Amino acid sequence: MRVAVVDDEPLARRGVIARLSAYPDLVLAGEYADGQAALEGLRATPVDLAFVDVQMPSLDGLSMLAALPVECRPLNILLTAHDRFALRAFELKAIDYLLKPIDDERFIDALTRARQFHQWRQSGAPTEADGGAIAGGDDATGPVRRFSVRIGRRLAFIDADEVEWIQADGDYAVLHVRGQGHLLRESLQRLAGRLDPARFLRVHRSAIVRIDCVAELQSLPNRDALLRLRDGTPLRASRTYIDALLAQLQPRG
C-alpha cells in the first residue's frame, strides 16, 4: 500500500513513519505538515491509506478529507489527542481513530483493518469505507462468512452473523454463540484480519465483539469500560479501544 502521513507535529509524523518502516509492503508516498499541503499533494499523488491528524492550522484534517472527492479519498486513520471528533471521523468513513500518544497495539489493529479494506477495494468488492455494504466469502476477496468447528465427531458450521463475541484462548479462539463456546483453531490476531470490520471490533487484546450485540457500556475509573452484551454477558473493554467502539456505537446521520 502507498501511505501518506499528515500531521503538523514533526515528532508525531516521525513516530508514525517509524512504525510504518517495520512493514516492507508499505511505501511512504507522502509526508505533509499541514492540511492545505496534504490536500494539494493527495490530489496530485493519490495514496491508498493516509494517517491524518485532526487538528492542524489553516485546514484541519477532517476538512481536508471532506474536500477530496469520495472516489479519490484514501482509506484514512485519524490521529488526535482528543476523543470529541470520533463521530465526525466515522461519518467520513474513517476506518479507525487513534488517540495520541499512539498505543502500539492499537496501531497494529488499525493497520490490520486498513489492510483488509484495501484488499477488498483491490478485489472490486464494495466496503463501508466506499459507502456500500461489505460482501465476500471465505476467500481473500472478502470477510469470512462461515466457520467450521468440530464437536466430537461432528463438523458444525456457524455463520459469522451468529457469533456474538470471540475470546482468545492461547493460540486458539472461542466463538460464543447463544451461550455456547466453540473452539476455533485460529489465533485471535489472525482472525481479526478476516472478520468484517464494519461488524466486528476488537475491544481487548483477548476479545472481539459483534458491534450490534453491545447493549450497554459503563465507564470505569481507569478509562477502561465494562460492556454488557444483549444476552447479559459482561466484557471488559480496554481504554485503548474505547474511542473507536464509542464512535461505532453512536447513531449516525
Secondary structure, 3 states (H helix, E strand, C coil): CEEEEECCCHHHHHHHHHHHCCCCCCEEEEEECCHHHHHHHHHHCCCCEEEEECCCCCCCHHHHHHHCCHHHCCEEEEEECCCCCHHHHHHCCCCEEEECCCCHHHHHHHHHHHHHHHHHHHHCCCCHHHCCCCCCCCCCCCCCCEEEEEECCEEEEEEHHHCCEEEEECCEEEEEECCEEEEECCCHHHHHCCCCCCCEEEEECCEEEEHHHEEEEEECCCCCEEEEECCCCEEEECHHHHHHHHHHHCCCC
